[in-house]
């Protein structure tokens, strides 16, 4: 697992807009952003990744600097990393789009 700094974690948190059902929590030594229990954005090393849905994913693939998200040998399906040099307001717009898409899924039921 790539290491990330406390600054990277704080930066990730700053990109996530507060909204009903949204929480940022630790996941596999990193951070994930969830809406109604479903993950829509994550931090992997210094990379921010999103799962915005198929149409938006095709649009995001066209942005220079976008790439796979997760381990190189096993990137996460349906996810892309945002370019490191993308402006924070654009990163927040992408995390919001991912949140809005994932919010359409049924809420995750917590295991007892």
LUMVEX-81666 format. One record per residue: residue in one letter; chain; x, y negated, z of N, C-alpha, C in turn. Coordinates in Angstrom, 2 decimals, padded with zeros to 5 digits. Example, Ala and Ser with C-alpha at 12.3 -4.5 7.8 and 13.67 -1.06 7.14 Angstrom:
<nodes>
<node type="a" mol="A" n_px="013.19" n_py="005.69" n_pz="007.80" ca_px="012.30" ca_py="004.50" ca_pz="007.80" c_px="013.20" c_py="003.30" c_pz="007.80"/>
<node type="s" mol="A" n_px="012.85" n_py="002.25" n_pz="007.08" ca_px="013.67" ca_py="001.06" ca_pz="007.14" c_px="012.90" c_py="-000.03" c_pz="007.87"/>
</nodes>
This chain:
<nodes>
<node type="x" mol="A" n_px="000.85" n_py="001.18" n_pz="000.00" ca_px="000.00" ca_py="000.00" ca_pz="000.00" c_px="000.89" c_py="-001.24" c_pz="000.00"/>
<node type="x" mol="A" n_px="000.62" n_py="-002.17" n_pz="-000.90" ca_px="001.40" ca_py="-003.41" ca_pz="-000.89" c_px="001.07" c_py="-004.23" c_pz="000.36"/>
<node type="x" mol="A" n_px="002.07" n_py="-004.91" n_pz="000.84" ca_px="001.87" ca_py="-005.77" ca_pz="002.02" c_px="001.29" c_py="-007.10" c_pz="001.60"/>
<node type="x" mol="A" n_px="000.54" n_py="-007.68" n_pz="002.50" ca_px="000.04" ca_py="-009.03" ca_pz="002.28" c_px="000.33" c_py="-009.84" c_pz="003.53"/>
<node type="x" mol="A" n_px="000.39" n_py="-011.13" n_pz="003.35" ca_px="000.72" ca_py="-012.03" ca_pz="004.45" c_px="-000.56" c_py="-012.47" c_pz="005.16"/>
<node type="x" mol="A" n_px="-000.39" n_py="-013.02" n_pz="006.34" ca_px="-001.53" ca_py="-013.62" ca_pz="007.04" c_px="-002.10" c_py="-014.77" c_pz="006.21"/>
<node type="x" mol="A" n_px="-001.21" n_py="-015.48" n_pz="005.49" ca_px="-001.67" ca_py="-016.57" ca_pz="004.63" c_px="-002.56" c_py="-016.04" c_pz="003.50"/>
<node type="x" mol="A" n_px="-002.19" n_py="-014.89" n_pz="002.94" ca_px="-003.01" ca_py="-014.28" ca_pz="001.87" c_px="-004.38" c_py="-013.90" c_pz="002.41"/>
<node type="x" mol="A" n_px="-004.41" n_py="-013.38" n_pz="003.64" ca_px="-005.70" ca_py="-013.00" ca_pz="004.24" c_px="-006.57" c_py="-014.24" c_pz="004.48"/>
<node type="x" mol="A" n_px="-005.96" n_py="-015.30" n_pz="004.99" ca_px="-006.72" ca_py="-016.53" ca_pz="005.22" c_px="-007.19" c_py="-017.14" c_pz="003.89"/>
<node type="x" mol="A" n_px="-006.33" n_py="-017.09" n_pz="002.89" ca_px="-006.71" ca_py="-017.60" ca_pz="001.57" c_px="-007.89" c_py="-016.81" c_pz="001.02"/>
<node type="x" mol="A" n_px="-007.85" n_py="-015.47" n_pz="001.15" ca_px="-008.95" ca_py="-014.64" ca_pz="000.69" c_px="-010.25" c_py="-015.04" c_pz="001.40"/>
<node type="x" mol="A" n_px="-010.17" n_py="-015.19" n_pz="002.72" ca_px="-011.37" ca_py="-015.58" ca_pz="003.48" c_px="-011.92" c_py="-016.93" c_pz="002.98"/>
<node type="x" mol="A" n_px="-011.03" n_py="-017.84" n_pz="002.62" ca_px="-011.46" ca_py="-019.16" ca_pz="002.17" c_px="-012.18" c_py="-019.12" c_pz="000.82"/>
<node type="x" mol="A" n_px="-011.98" n_py="-018.05" n_pz="000.05" ca_px="-012.62" ca_py="-017.93" ca_pz="-001.26" c_px="-014.04" c_py="-017.38" c_pz="-001.18"/>
<node type="x" mol="A" n_px="-014.40" n_py="-016.82" n_pz="-000.03" ca_px="-015.69" ca_py="-016.16" ca_pz="000.13" c_px="-016.70" c_py="-017.15" c_pz="000.71"/>
<node type="x" mol="A" n_px="-017.75" n_py="-017.41" n_pz="-000.05" ca_px="-018.80" ca_py="-018.32" ca_pz="000.38" c_px="-019.69" c_py="-017.63" c_pz="001.41"/>
<node type="x" mol="A" n_px="-019.97" n_py="-018.34" n_pz="002.50" ca_px="-020.89" ca_py="-017.81" ca_pz="003.50" c_px="-022.29" c_py="-017.73" c_pz="002.90"/>
<node type="x" mol="A" n_px="-022.94" n_py="-016.61" n_pz="003.15" ca_px="-024.30" ca_py="-016.40" ca_pz="002.65" c_px="-024.92" c_py="-015.28" c_pz="003.48"/>
<node type="x" mol="A" n_px="-026.25" n_py="-015.16" n_pz="003.47" ca_px="-026.89" ca_py="-014.09" ca_pz="004.22" c_px="-026.37" c_py="-012.72" c_pz="003.78"/>
<node type="x" mol="A" n_px="-026.06" n_py="-011.88" n_pz="004.75" ca_px="-025.61" ca_py="-010.52" ca_pz="004.47" c_px="-024.15" c_py="-010.39" c_pz="004.11"/>
<node type="x" mol="A" n_px="-023.41" n_py="-011.51" n_pz="004.05" ca_px="-022.00" ca_py="-011.49" ca_pz="003.64" c_px="-021.11" c_py="-011.40" c_pz="004.87"/>
<node type="x" mol="A" n_px="-020.13" n_py="-010.49" n_pz="004.80" ca_px="-019.12" ca_py="-010.41" ca_pz="005.85" c_px="-017.79" c_py="-010.00" c_pz="005.24"/>
<node type="x" mol="A" n_px="-016.72" n_py="-010.51" n_pz="005.83" ca_px="-015.36" ca_py="-010.13" ca_pz="005.45" c_px="-014.85" c_py="-009.28" c_pz="006.59"/>
<node type="x" mol="A" n_px="-014.35" n_py="-008.09" n_pz="006.25" ca_px="-013.87" ca_py="-007.21" ca_pz="007.32" c_px="-012.67" c_py="-006.40" c_pz="006.86"/>
<node type="x" mol="A" n_px="-011.90" n_py="-005.90" n_pz="007.82" ca_px="-010.72" ca_py="-005.10" ca_pz="007.48" c_px="-011.12" c_py="-003.83" c_pz="006.73"/>
<node type="x" mol="A" n_px="-010.26" n_py="-003.46" n_pz="005.78" ca_px="-010.50" ca_py="-002.24" ca_pz="005.01" c_px="-009.15" c_py="-001.70" c_pz="004.53"/>
<node type="x" mol="A" n_px="-008.79" n_py="-000.52" n_pz="004.99" ca_px="-007.54" ca_py="000.14" ca_pz="004.59" c_px="-006.33" c_py="-000.77" c_pz="004.78"/>
<node type="x" mol="A" n_px="-006.27" n_py="-001.48" n_pz="005.89" ca_px="-005.15" ca_py="-002.36" ca_pz="006.17" c_px="-005.19" c_py="-003.68" c_pz="005.43"/>
<node type="x" mol="A" n_px="-006.24" n_py="-003.93" n_pz="004.70" ca_px="-006.39" ca_py="-005.18" ca_pz="003.97" c_px="-007.74" c_py="-005.79" c_pz="004.33"/>
<node type="x" mol="A" n_px="-008.35" n_py="-006.53" n_pz="003.41" ca_px="-009.66" ca_py="-007.12" ca_pz="003.65" c_px="-010.59" c_py="-006.84" c_pz="002.49"/>
<node type="x" mol="A" n_px="-011.87" n_py="-006.71" n_pz="002.81" ca_px="-012.90" ca_py="-006.60" ca_pz="001.80" c_px="-014.03" c_py="-007.56" c_pz="002.14"/>
<node type="x" mol="A" n_px="-014.72" n_py="-008.04" n_pz="001.12" ca_px="-015.90" ca_py="-008.88" ca_pz="001.30" c_px="-017.11" c_py="-008.06" c_pz="000.89"/>
<node type="x" mol="A" n_px="-018.12" n_py="-008.04" n_pz="001.75" ca_px="-019.29" ca_py="-007.19" ca_pz="001.57" c_px="-020.55" c_py="-008.01" c_pz="001.63"/>
<node type="x" mol="A" n_px="-021.55" n_py="-007.58" n_pz="000.87" ca_px="-022.89" ca_py="-008.14" ca_pz="000.99" c_px="-023.83" c_py="-006.96" c_pz="001.20"/>
<node type="x" mol="A" n_px="-024.58" n_py="-007.03" n_pz="002.27" ca_px="-025.50" ca_py="-005.94" ca_pz="002.64" c_px="-024.79" c_py="-004.59" c_pz="002.69"/>
<node type="x" mol="A" n_px="-023.52" n_py="-004.61" n_pz="003.10" ca_px="-022.75" ca_py="-003.37" ca_pz="003.25" c_px="-022.04" c_py="-002.90" c_pz="002.01"/>
<node type="x" mol="A" n_px="-022.23" n_py="-003.55" n_pz="000.87" ca_px="-021.59" ca_py="-003.17" ca_pz="-000.39" c_px="-020.46" c_py="-004.14" c_pz="-000.71"/>
<node type="x" mol="A" n_px="-019.29" n_py="-003.60" n_pz="-001.06" ca_px="-018.12" ca_py="-004.44" ca_pz="-001.32" c_px="-018.21" c_py="-005.11" c_pz="-002.68"/>
<node type="x" mol="A" n_px="-017.92" n_py="-006.42" n_pz="-002.69" ca_px="-017.93" ca_py="-007.18" ca_pz="-003.96" c_px="-016.60" c_py="-007.85" c_pz="-004.27"/>
<node type="x" mol="A" n_px="-015.72" n_py="-007.99" n_pz="-003.28" ca_px="-014.41" ca_py="-008.60" ca_pz="-003.50" c_px="-013.43" c_py="-007.98" c_pz="-002.51"/>
<node type="x" mol="A" n_px="-012.16" n_py="-007.96" n_pz="-002.90" ca_px="-011.17" ca_py="-007.38" ca_pz="-002.01" c_px="-009.80" c_py="-008.01" c_pz="-002.20"/>
<node type="x" mol="A" n_px="-008.95" n_py="-007.74" n_pz="-001.23" ca_px="-007.57" ca_py="-008.20" ca_pz="-001.26" c_px="-006.69" c_py="-006.96" c_pz="-001.31"/>
<node type="x" mol="A" n_px="-005.78" n_py="-006.91" n_pz="-002.29" ca_px="-004.84" ca_py="-005.79" ca_pz="-002.43" c_px="-003.47" c_py="-006.42" c_pz="-002.62"/>
<node type="x" mol="A" n_px="-002.66" n_py="-006.36" n_pz="-001.59" ca_px="-001.40" ca_py="-007.10" ca_pz="-001.64" c_px="-001.74" c_py="-008.57" c_pz="-001.65"/>
<node type="x" mol="A" n_px="-001.31" n_py="-009.27" n_pz="-002.68" ca_px="-001.63" ca_py="-010.69" ca_pz="-002.83" c_px="-002.74" c_py="-010.91" c_pz="-003.86"/>
<node type="x" mol="A" n_px="-003.24" n_py="-009.83" n_pz="-004.46" ca_px="-004.25" ca_py="-009.94" ca_pz="-005.51" c_px="-005.67" c_py="-009.95" c_pz="-004.95"/>
<node type="x" mol="A" n_px="-006.49" n_py="-010.81" n_pz="-005.53" ca_px="-007.92" ca_py="-010.85" ca_pz="-005.22" c_px="-008.64" c_py="-010.15" c_pz="-006.35"/>
<node type="x" mol="A" n_px="-009.47" n_py="-009.18" n_pz="-006.00" ca_px="-010.23" ca_py="-008.44" ca_pz="-007.01" c_px="-011.71" c_py="-008.62" c_pz="-006.80"/>
<node type="x" mol="A" n_px="-012.46" n_py="-008.52" n_pz="-007.90" ca_px="-013.92" ca_py="-008.66" ca_pz="-007.86" c_px="-014.58" c_py="-007.56" c_pz="-008.68"/>
<node type="x" mol="A" n_px="-015.85" n_py="-007.30" n_pz="-008.33" ca_px="-016.68" ca_py="-006.35" ca_pz="-009.08" c_px="-017.95" c_py="-007.08" c_pz="-009.51"/>
<node type="x" mol="A" n_px="-017.87" n_py="-007.81" n_pz="-010.64" ca_px="-018.97" ca_py="-008.71" ca_pz="-011.01" c_px="-020.06" c_py="-008.13" c_pz="-011.91"/>
<node type="x" mol="A" n_px="-020.00" n_py="-006.88" n_pz="-012.27" ca_px="-020.97" ca_py="-006.31" ca_pz="-013.20" c_px="-020.41" c_py="-006.28" c_pz="-014.62"/>
<node type="x" mol="A" n_px="-020.97" n_py="-005.44" n_pz="-015.46" ca_px="-020.40" ca_py="-005.17" ca_pz="-016.79" c_px="-020.28" c_py="-006.39" c_pz="-017.69"/>
<node type="x" mol="A" n_px="-021.35" n_py="-007.18" n_pz="-017.81" ca_px="-021.29" ca_py="-008.36" ca_pz="-018.70" c_px="-020.21" c_py="-009.33" c_pz="-018.25"/>
<node type="x" mol="A" n_px="-020.20" n_py="-009.64" n_pz="-016.96" ca_px="-019.22" ca_py="-010.58" ca_pz="-016.42" c_px="-017.82" c_py="-009.99" c_pz="-016.49"/>
<node type="x" mol="A" n_px="-017.70" n_py="-008.68" n_pz="-016.34" ca_px="-016.40" ca_py="-008.02" ca_pz="-016.42" c_px="-015.80" c_py="-008.21" c_pz="-017.81"/>
<node type="x" mol="A" n_px="-016.63" n_py="-008.07" n_pz="-018.84" ca_px="-016.16" ca_py="-008.28" ca_pz="-020.21" c_px="-015.69" c_py="-009.73" c_pz="-020.39"/>
<node type="x" mol="A" n_px="-016.40" n_py="-010.66" n_pz="-019.81" ca_px="-016.01" ca_py="-012.07" ca_pz="-019.88" c_px="-014.69" c_py="-012.30" c_pz="-019.13"/>
<node type="x" mol="A" n_px="-014.56" n_py="-011.71" n_pz="-017.96" ca_px="-013.36" ca_py="-011.89" ca_pz="-017.15" c_px="-012.13" c_py="-011.27" c_pz="-017.81"/>
<node type="x" mol="A" n_px="-012.31" n_py="-010.17" n_pz="-018.54" ca_px="-011.18" ca_py="-009.53" ca_pz="-019.23" c_px="-010.51" c_py="-010.48" c_pz="-020.22"/>
<node type="x" mol="A" n_px="-011.26" n_py="-011.46" n_pz="-020.73" ca_px="-010.74" ca_py="-012.41" ca_pz="-021.71" c_px="-009.89" c_py="-013.50" c_pz="-021.07"/>
<node type="x" mol="A" n_px="-009.92" n_py="-013.62" n_pz="-019.76" ca_px="-009.16" ca_py="-014.66" ca_pz="-019.06" c_px="-007.70" c_py="-014.22" c_pz="-018.93"/>
<node type="x" mol="A" n_px="-006.75" n_py="-015.00" n_pz="-019.44" ca_px="-005.34" ca_py="-014.62" ca_pz="-019.34" c_px="-004.91" c_py="-014.45" c_pz="-017.88"/>
<node type="x" mol="A" n_px="-004.15" n_py="-013.38" n_pz="-017.63" ca_px="-003.65" ca_py="-013.11" ca_pz="-016.29" c_px="-004.51" c_py="-012.17" c_pz="-015.48"/>
<node type="x" mol="A" n_px="-005.69" n_py="-011.82" n_pz="-016.01" ca_px="-006.56" ca_py="-010.86" ca_pz="-015.34" c_px="-006.02" c_py="-009.46" c_pz="-015.58"/>
<node type="x" mol="A" n_px="-006.16" n_py="-008.60" n_pz="-014.60" ca_px="-005.67" ca_py="-007.24" ca_pz="-014.76" c_px="-006.41" c_py="-006.26" c_pz="-013.89"/>
<node type="x" mol="A" n_px="-005.96" n_py="-005.01" n_pz="-013.90" ca_px="-006.59" ca_py="-004.00" ca_pz="-013.06" c_px="-006.44" c_py="-004.35" c_pz="-011.59"/>
<node type="x" mol="A" n_px="-007.33" n_py="-003.83" n_pz="-010.77" ca_px="-007.30" ca_py="-004.08" ca_pz="-009.34" c_px="-007.15" c_py="-002.77" c_pz="-008.59"/>
<node type="x" mol="A" n_px="-006.24" n_py="-002.77" n_pz="-007.64" ca_px="-005.99" ca_py="-001.59" ca_pz="-006.82" c_px="-004.65" c_py="-000.99" c_pz="-007.16"/>
<node type="x" mol="A" n_px="-004.41" n_py="000.22" n_pz="-006.66" ca_px="-003.12" ca_py="000.87" ca_pz="-006.93" c_px="-002.90" c_py="001.07" c_pz="-008.43"/>
<node type="x" mol="A" n_px="-001.68" n_py="000.85" n_pz="-008.88" ca_px="-001.37" ca_py="000.97" ca_pz="-010.32" c_px="-001.71" c_py="002.35" c_pz="-010.85"/>
<node type="x" mol="A" n_px="-001.46" n_py="003.38" n_pz="-010.06" ca_px="-001.73" ca_py="004.75" ca_pz="-010.51" c_px="-003.22" c_py="005.12" c_pz="-010.45"/>
<node type="x" mol="A" n_px="-004.00" n_py="004.28" n_pz="-009.76" ca_px="-005.43" ca_py="004.59" ca_pz="-009.64" c_px="-006.24" c_py="003.30" c_pz="-009.43"/>
<node type="x" mol="A" n_px="-006.32" n_py="002.43" n_pz="-010.46" ca_px="-007.07" ca_py="001.19" ca_pz="-010.30" c_px="-008.56" c_py="001.47" c_pz="-010.07"/>
<node type="x" mol="A" n_px="-009.21" n_py="000.54" n_pz="-009.42" ca_px="-010.63" ca_py="000.70" ca_pz="-009.09" c_px="-011.49" c_py="000.44" c_pz="-010.33"/>
<node type="x" mol="A" n_px="-012.37" n_py="001.37" n_pz="-010.62" ca_px="-013.26" ca_py="001.29" ca_pz="-011.77" c_px="-014.29" c_py="000.17" c_pz="-011.57"/>
<node type="x" mol="A" n_px="-014.46" n_py="-000.67" n_pz="-012.58" ca_px="-015.43" ca_py="-001.75" ca_pz="-012.52" c_px="-014.92" c_py="-003.00" c_pz="-011.82"/>
<node type="x" mol="A" n_px="-013.65" n_py="-003.00" n_pz="-011.48" ca_px="-013.02" ca_py="-004.12" ca_pz="-010.77" c_px="-011.92" c_py="-004.72" c_pz="-011.62"/>
<node type="x" mol="A" n_px="-011.69" n_py="-006.03" n_pz="-011.46" ca_px="-010.54" ca_py="-006.70" ca_pz="-012.06" c_px="-009.93" c_py="-007.64" c_pz="-011.02"/>
<node type="x" mol="A" n_px="-008.60" n_py="-007.83" n_pz="-011.13" ca_px="-007.94" ca_py="-008.81" ca_pz="-010.29" c_px="-008.00" c_py="-010.17" c_pz="-010.99"/>
<node type="x" mol="A" n_px="-008.14" n_py="-011.21" n_pz="-010.19" ca_px="-008.17" ca_py="-012.56" ca_pz="-010.72" c_px="-006.75" c_py="-013.05" c_pz="-010.93"/>
<node type="x" mol="A" n_px="-006.52" n_py="-013.86" n_pz="-011.96" ca_px="-005.17" ca_py="-014.38" ca_pz="-012.18" c_px="-004.66" c_py="-015.14" c_pz="-010.96"/>
<node type="x" mol="A" n_px="-003.40" n_py="-014.92" n_pz="-010.63" ca_px="-002.80" ca_py="-015.58" ca_pz="-009.46" c_px="-002.85" c_py="-017.10" c_pz="-009.59"/>
<node type="x" mol="A" n_px="-002.72" n_py="-017.60" n_pz="-010.82" ca_px="-002.70" ca_py="-019.05" ca_pz="-011.01" c_px="-004.08" c_py="-019.68" c_pz="-011.25"/>
<node type="x" mol="A" n_px="-005.13" n_py="-018.88" n_pz="-011.13" ca_px="-006.49" ca_py="-019.41" ca_pz="-011.29" c_px="-006.78" c_py="-020.37" c_pz="-010.14"/>
<node type="x" mol="A" n_px="-007.45" n_py="-021.47" n_pz="-010.45" ca_px="-007.82" ca_py="-022.45" ca_pz="-009.43" c_px="-008.75" c_py="-021.81" c_pz="-008.40"/>
<node type="x" mol="A" n_px="-008.60" n_py="-022.22" n_pz="-007.14" ca_px="-009.41" ca_py="-021.64" ca_pz="-006.08" c_px="-010.91" c_py="-021.79" c_pz="-006.32"/>
<node type="x" mol="A" n_px="-011.35" n_py="-022.93" n_pz="-006.88" ca_px="-012.79" ca_py="-023.08" ca_pz="-007.13" c_px="-013.27" c_py="-022.08" c_pz="-008.18"/>
<node type="x" mol="A" n_px="-012.41" n_py="-021.73" n_pz="-009.13" ca_px="-012.77" ca_py="-020.71" ca_pz="-010.12" c_px="-012.78" c_py="-019.32" c_pz="-009.48"/>
<node type="x" mol="A" n_px="-011.82" n_py="-019.06" n_pz="-008.60" ca_px="-011.82" ca_py="-017.78" ca_pz="-007.88" c_px="-013.09" c_py="-017.64" c_pz="-007.04"/>
<node type="x" mol="A" n_px="-013.46" n_py="-018.73" n_pz="-006.36" ca_px="-014.70" ca_py="-018.68" ca_pz="-005.57" c_px="-015.91" c_py="-018.46" c_pz="-006.47"/>
<node type="x" mol="A" n_px="-015.92" n_py="-019.08" n_pz="-007.64" ca_px="-017.04" ca_py="-018.87" ca_pz="-008.58" c_px="-017.13" c_py="-017.39" c_pz="-008.97"/>
<node type="x" mol="A" n_px="-015.97" n_py="-016.74" n_pz="-009.18" ca_px="-015.98" ca_py="-015.31" ca_pz="-009.53" c_px="-016.39" c_py="-014.44" c_pz="-008.35"/>
<node type="x" mol="A" n_px="-015.95" n_py="-014.78" n_pz="-007.14" ca_px="-016.40" ca_py="-013.98" ca_pz="-005.99" c_px="-017.89" c_py="-014.18" c_pz="-005.78"/>
<node type="x" mol="A" n_px="-018.41" n_py="-015.38" n_pz="-006.03" ca_px="-019.85" ca_py="-015.62" ca_pz="-005.92" c_px="-020.62" c_py="-014.81" c_pz="-006.97"/>
<node type="x" mol="A" n_px="-020.11" n_py="-014.76" n_pz="-008.19" ca_px="-020.78" ca_py="-013.97" ca_pz="-009.23" c_px="-020.80" c_py="-012.49" c_pz="-008.86"/>
<node type="x" mol="A" n_px="-019.67" n_py="-012.02" n_pz="-008.32" ca_px="-019.61" ca_py="-010.62" ca_pz="-007.90" c_px="-020.60" c_py="-010.37" c_pz="-006.76"/>
<node type="x" mol="A" n_px="-020.64" n_py="-011.29" n_pz="-005.80" ca_px="-021.58" ca_py="-011.16" ca_pz="-004.67" c_px="-023.02" c_py="-011.12" c_pz="-005.18"/>
<node type="x" mol="A" n_px="-023.36" n_py="-012.02" n_pz="-006.08" ca_px="-024.73" ca_py="-012.06" ca_pz="-006.60" c_px="-025.09" c_py="-010.78" c_pz="-007.33"/>
<node type="x" mol="A" n_px="-024.13" n_py="-010.20" n_pz="-008.06" ca_px="-024.38" ca_py="-008.93" ca_pz="-008.75" c_px="-024.56" c_py="-007.79" c_pz="-007.73"/>
<node type="x" mol="A" n_px="-023.64" n_py="-007.68" n_pz="-006.81" ca_px="-023.69" ca_py="-006.58" ca_pz="-005.84" c_px="-024.89" c_py="-006.71" c_pz="-004.90"/>
<node type="x" mol="A" n_px="-025.36" n_py="-007.93" n_pz="-004.66" ca_px="-026.54" ca_py="-008.14" ca_pz="-003.80" c_px="-027.80" c_py="-007.54" c_pz="-004.40"/>
<node type="x" mol="A" n_px="-027.77" n_py="-007.22" n_pz="-005.71" ca_px="-028.95" ca_py="-006.60" ca_pz="-006.34" c_px="-029.02" c_py="-005.10" c_pz="-006.03"/>
<node type="x" mol="A" n_px="-027.93" n_py="-004.54" n_pz="-005.49" ca_px="-027.92" ca_py="-003.11" ca_pz="-005.15" c_px="-028.64" c_py="-002.89" c_pz="-003.82"/>
<node type="x" mol="A" n_px="-029.14" n_py="-001.68" n_pz="-003.59" ca_px="-029.76" ca_py="-001.39" ca_pz="-002.30" c_px="-028.73" c_py="-001.54" c_pz="-001.17"/>
<node type="x" mol="A" n_px="-029.16" n_py="-002.04" n_pz="-000.03" ca_px="-028.22" ca_py="-002.16" ca_pz="001.10" c_px="-027.67" c_py="-000.80" c_pz="001.49"/>
<node type="x" mol="A" n_px="-026.40" n_py="-000.78" n_pz="001.92" ca_px="-025.80" ca_py="000.44" ca_pz="002.42" c_px="-026.41" c_py="000.75" c_pz="003.78"/>
<node type="x" mol="A" n_px="-026.73" n_py="002.00" n_pz="003.98" ca_px="-027.24" ca_py="002.44" ca_pz="005.26" c_px="-026.05" c_py="002.90" c_pz="006.09"/>
<node type="x" mol="A" n_px="-025.92" n_py="002.33" n_pz="007.29" ca_px="-024.81" ca_py="002.69" ca_pz="008.16" c_px="-025.00" c_py="004.12" c_pz="008.66"/>
<node type="x" mol="A" n_px="-023.90" n_py="004.88" n_pz="008.63" ca_px="-023.93" ca_py="006.25" ca_pz="009.11" c_px="-023.97" c_py="006.23" c_pz="010.63"/>
<node type="x" mol="A" n_px="-024.72" n_py="007.17" n_pz="011.17" ca_px="-024.85" ca_py="007.25" ca_pz="012.64" c_px="-023.75" c_py="008.04" c_pz="013.27"/>
</nodes>
